[in-house]
Structure formats: C-alpha cells, structure tokens
Amino acid sequence: MANSIVSMSKMWEEVFAKKDPRVDDFPLMESPTPSLFLCGLYVLFVTKIGPSFMENRKPYEIRNIMALYNFAMVILSGYLCYEFAAAGWFAGYSFGCQPVDYSTSPQAVRMVKICWLFYISKFIEFLDTVFFVLRKKYNQVTFLHVFHHGIMPISWWFGVRFVPGGFGTFHALLNSFIHFVMYIYYGMSGLGPQFQKYLWWKKYMTSMQMIQFLLVLIHSFQLFVIDCNYPRLFAYWIGAYAIIFLTLFADFYVNAYKKKPGSLKKEKAVLNNNGVVENGSRHKKD
C-alpha cells in the first residue's frame, strides 16, 4: 500500500510539472479553485438551496426555455463531436498510443481549444438539473445524475490544464456524440405527445451509453500493457470513471427495462424533464 501511494504521488508530481502553457490565458485555467467552487455550488443548489426555494412555490412553466436549451445543446454537442474528430481522431490520431501534441501547430492548437470548450460545456449542462429543480421534478435529481454533473467539470479542468489532446480525448469524442443524440431525443420529446411515436429508440440510448463506457474502458486499458508517452495517472482516472458509470448505467438499465411489468406501474407515471411519460426517471447522459 505504501509503495502504491508513493508511486501515485510521483505520478502526480510528474503531471503537475508539465502544466500546458498554451492554456495559461484561457478563462478558469489559472487554478482549479473556481471550478471546485462552481461544482460545489451546483451540488448545494440542486440538493439544498433549490428545493428549499421551491418548497412553497408552484413548478415553473419553462417549456419554451427548455426547447431552446435542447436545440442549442444539439448544436453545441454536434460541433464538439465534429471538432474532436477534425482536430485529431479522424485526422491522424492513433486509437492505440496517442501522446499529446504540445506544439503550437494549427491542428494542436485546434485540439486545445475544443478541449477547453468541452470543459466549459460541462458547466452549461448544470442547467439540466436546475430545470429539474425549478419544475419540482426531484425524482430526477438522482445520485447518478448529480454525481456525474458535479464531477465532470473539475475532472476536465485537469485534463485541459495538463493533457489537452491525445489519448484522453477519445472519451470526449464519444461523449459529445452521445450528447448530440440525446439532446435530439429530449428536444423532440418536448414538442408534444404527437411526437411519441418517433421516440421508440429511447431504450437504445441507455445501451449506447453503456457501450460508450465499455469502449472507453477498453481504450484506457491499453496504457497498462503498452509503453506510451501519456501520463498513466490520467489513464487510471479515465478507467475508473468508465467502470463507475458503466456500473451505474447498467443498474439503471436493469431497473428501467428488465423489471417485471407489475414493478413498473409507478415508474410509468413519472414524467421526464420535458413532460413526457417515460419508464423511470430520466438519468443524465454520460
């Protein structure tokens, strides 16, 4: 155990000695403190402050705001996916060992910028939960949902600060694509009951989420069996993240789709964040 702690400490020191100067002037990149503060404020609001504020108030009717938000997130997620592909993964990146390009070449700088925008998008996604609270859909504010939203921004601060590109952006590419598909679904579901017949593929989105984490786990495992000029500490974190969320989403899938019909009666009465009946709570994207 002592040797493991020493080894992890050395890896941590090695990473911190390699802060990327290219992001020195990017907003929120000077220190992790602002990101930690915003993540803490988010958790506090959605679990304490928000519910207390709404206790004696009627749910807000914000369907139009949510429709605009979902539409904007479709565009943002699609743009992120495209840029991760164009800046690296479909432009010469290897799906094996892919070190970070720390140069100032146009392609390397393009990847740095999209990594930072991906990090900022995780703060924007706080609004998903804020909408739940304002509409008093507290059953949607699950551990899975809050844990995922609360940890992603601070996790990606370290990614952008030290390794903005290379191996670790594979899961960002997948994540952006999954979000693109899911915000299309939530946008369509908010258009009204007449669109329900076009939303038969909801179940498969959860399957896509699990496949995403499985692919990320397999991809990150490579760094434990091959030599690669990429900080292994981040491979540990990415792999652990994949295992945690693969387990959580698999549990959700079983509870939502594999229960006996009688056990789903209550769940069928639950409304998603767009006011459409679904089997179970809407759990946030991965």
C-alpha positions in Angstrom: 0.0 0.0 0.0 2.8 2.4 0.9 4.6 1.7 -2.4 1.3 2.4 -4.3 0.9 5.7 -2.5 4.5 6.7 -3.3 4.0 5.6 -6.9 0.8 7.7 -7.3 2.5 10.6 -5.6 5.3 10.5 -8.1 3.0 10.3 -11.0 1.0 13.3 -9.6 4.2 15.4 -9.2 5.2 14.4 -12.8 1.9 15.6 -14.1 1.9 18.9 -12.2 5.4 19.7 -13.5 4.0 19.7 -17.0 1.3 22.3 -17.0 0.5 23.3 -20.5 1.5 27.0 -21.1 -0.8 27.2 -24.1 -3.9 27.5 -21.8 -2.4 30.0 -19.3 -4.6 32.8 -20.6 -7.8 30.7 -21.0 -10.7 31.6 -18.6 -10.8 29.4 -15.4 -7.5 27.8 -16.2 -5.3 29.6 -13.7 -6.4 27.4 -10.8 -8.8 24.5 -10.1 -10.4 26.5 -7.3 -13.1 28.3 -9.3 -14.1 25.0 -10.9 -14.3 23.3 -7.5 -16.3 26.2 -6.2 -18.8 26.1 -9.1 -19.2 22.3 -8.7 -19.8 22.6 -5.0 -22.3 25.4 -5.6 -24.1 23.2 -8.1 -24.4 20.3 -5.7 -25.5 22.6 -2.9 -28.2 24.3 -5.1 -29.7 21.2 -6.5 -29.8 19.3 -3.2 -30.5 22.1 -0.7 -30.9 25.7 -1.8 -33.1 25.0 -4.9 -35.6 22.6 -3.2 -35.8 25.0 -0.2 -36.5 27.9 -2.5 -39.2 25.9 -4.4 -40.9 24.5 -1.3 -43.8 26.9 -1.2 -43.8 27.7 -4.9 -45.6 26.2 -7.9 -43.4 24.5 -10.5 -42.2 27.0 -13.1 -43.5 26.5 -16.7 -40.3 26.8 -18.7 -41.1 24.5 -21.7 -40.1 27.2 -24.2 -36.8 27.8 -22.4 -36.1 24.1 -22.3 -36.9 23.7 -26.0 -34.4 26.5 -26.8 -31.8 25.0 -24.5 -32.1 21.5 -26.0 -31.8 22.9 -29.5 -28.7 24.9 -28.5 -27.2 21.8 -26.9 -27.8 19.7 -30.1 -25.7 22.3 -32.0 -23.0 22.5 -29.3 -22.7 18.7 -28.9 -22.6 18.2 -32.7 -19.9 20.9 -33.0 -17.8 19.4 -30.2 -18.0 15.9 -31.8 -17.0 17.3 -35.2 -14.1 19.3 -33.8 -12.7 16.4 -31.8 -12.8 14.3 -35.0 -11.4 17.0 -37.2 -8.7 18.1 -34.8 -7.4 14.6 -34.1 -9.4 11.4 -34.2 -10.2 11.5 -37.9 -7.2 13.5 -38.7 -4.2 11.3 -37.9 -4.7 10.2 -34.3 -4.0 6.6 -33.4 -6.5 4.6 -31.4 -3.6 3.0 -29.7 -0.9 5.2 -28.1 -1.6 8.8 -28.9 0.6 11.3 -27.0 -0.4 14.9 -26.5 0.9 17.3 -29.2 2.3 20.2 -27.1 3.3 22.2 -30.2 1.8 25.4 -31.5 0.8 23.8 -34.8 -2.7 24.8 -36.1 -4.0 21.3 -35.5 -2.6 21.0 -32.0 -4.0 24.4 -31.0 -7.3 23.5 -32.5 -7.5 20.5 -30.2 -6.5 22.6 -27.2 -9.4 25.0 -27.9 -12.0 22.3 -28.4 -10.8 20.6 -25.1 -11.4 23.9 -23.3 -14.8 24.3 -24.9 -15.8 20.8 -23.9 -14.8 21.6 -20.3 -17.0 24.8 -20.4 -19.9 22.8 -21.8 -20.0 20.7 -18.6 -20.9 23.9 -16.7 -23.6 24.7 -19.1 -25.1 21.2 -18.5 -25.7 22.2 -14.9 -28.9 23.7 -16.3 -30.3 20.2 -16.8 -30.6 19.7 -13.1 -31.6 23.3 -12.4 -34.6 22.8 -14.7 -35.5 19.6 -12.7 -35.5 21.7 -9.5 -37.4 24.6 -10.9 -40.1 22.2 -12.2 -40.0 20.3 -8.9 -39.0 17.0 -10.6 -37.0 16.0 -7.6 -37.2 12.3 -8.5 -34.9 13.2 -11.4 -32.2 14.5 -9.2 -30.6 11.1 -8.6 -27.2 10.2 -7.2 -26.1 9.2 -10.7 -27.3 12.5 -12.2 -25.7 14.8 -9.6 -22.5 12.8 -9.3 -21.9 12.8 -13.0 -22.6 16.5 -13.4 -20.7 17.5 -10.3 -17.5 15.7 -11.1 -17.1 16.3 -14.8 -16.0 19.9 -14.8 -13.3 19.6 -12.2 -12.1 16.4 -13.8 -11.8 18.1 -17.1 -10.0 21.1 -15.6 -7.1 18.8 -15.0 -7.4 17.4 -18.5 -7.3 20.8 -20.2 -4.6 22.2 -17.9 -2.2 19.3 -18.4 -3.2 17.0 -21.3 -5.4 18.9 -23.8 -5.3 16.4 -26.5 -4.1 12.9 -27.3 -5.2 9.7 -25.8 -7.6 11.1 -23.2 -9.8 12.9 -25.6 -11.2 9.7 -27.0 -13.9 9.6 -24.4 -14.7 13.3 -25.1 -15.4 12.4 -28.8 -17.8 9.6 -27.8 -19.4 11.7 -25.1 -20.1 14.5 -27.5 -21.7 12.1 -29.9 -23.9 10.6 -27.2 -25.0 14.0 -26.1 -25.8 15.0 -29.6 -28.2 12.1 -30.0 -29.7 12.5 -26.5 -30.4 16.2 -26.8 -32.2 15.4 -30.1 -34.3 13.0 -28.2 -35.1 15.4 -25.4 -35.8 18.2 -27.8 -38.3 16.0 -29.8 -39.9 14.7 -26.6 -40.6 18.3 -25.6 -42.5 19.0 -28.8 -45.6 17.2 -27.5 -47.3 13.8 -27.4 -47.8 13.7 -31.1 -44.0 13.0 -31.4 -44.0 10.0 -29.1 -44.3 7.5 -32.0 -41.0 8.7 -33.2 -39.2 8.2 -29.9 -39.2 4.4 -29.8 -35.4 4.4 -29.6 -35.2 5.8 -26.0 -34.2 2.3 -24.7 -31.3 2.1 -27.1 -29.8 5.4 -25.8 -29.1 3.7 -22.5 -27.4 0.9 -24.4 -25.4 3.4 -26.3 -24.3 4.9 -23.0 -23.1 1.6 -21.7 -21.3 0.8 -25.0 -19.6 4.2 -24.7 -18.2 3.4 -21.2 -17.2 -0.1 -22.3 -15.2 1.3 -25.2 -13.6 3.9 -23.0 -12.6 1.2 -20.5 -11.1 -1.0 -23.2 -9.3 2.0 -24.7 -7.8 3.2 -21.4 -6.7 -0.3 -20.5 -4.1 -0.1 -23.3 -1.9 2.1 -21.3 -1.3 -0.6 -18.8 0.1 -3.1 -21.3 1.9 -0.8 -23.8 4.5 1.9 -23.5 3.1 5.3 -24.3 4.2 8.9 -23.7 1.0 9.8 -21.9 0.6 10.3 -18.1 -0.6 7.0 -16.7 -2.3 8.8 -13.8 -4.9 10.1 -16.3 -5.4 6.5 -17.6 -6.1 5.4 -14.1 -8.8 8.1 -13.7 -10.4 7.6 -17.1 -10.6 3.8 -16.5 -12.0 4.3 -13.0 -14.6 6.7 -14.4 -15.6 4.3 -17.1 -16.1 1.4 -14.6 -18.1 3.6 -12.2 -20.5 4.9 -14.8 -20.8 1.6 -16.7 -21.9 0.0 -13.4 -24.4 2.8 -12.6 -25.9 2.9 -16.1 -26.1 -0.9 -16.2 -28.0 -0.8 -12.9 -30.4 1.8 -14.3 -30.9 -0.3 -17.5 -31.9 -3.3 -15.4 -34.2 -1.4 -13.2 -35.8 0.5 -16.1 -36.2 -2.2 -18.7 -35.8 -5.6 -17.2 -38.3 -5.4 -14.3 -41.5 -7.4 -14.4 -44.5 -5.4 -15.7 -46.0 -5.1 -12.3 -43.0 -3.5 -10.8 -43.1 -0.7 -13.4 -46.6 0.7 -12.7 -45.3 3.6 -10.5 -42.4 4.3 -12.9 -44.8 4.7 -15.9 -46.3 7.7 -14.1 -43.1 9.5 -13.9 -42.6 12.5 -16.3 -39.4 13.3 -17.8 -37.9 16.8 -17.9 -39.9 17.7 -21.0 -43.2 16.5 -19.5 -43.5 13.2 -21.5 -44.3 9.9 -19.8 -41.4 7.5 -19.7 -40.4 4.3 -17.9 -38.4 5.6 -14.9 -36.5 8.7 -14.2 -34.5 10.4 -16.8 -30.9 9.8 -16.0 -28.4 12.2 -17.4 -26.1 11.5 -20.2 -22.9 10.1 -19.7 
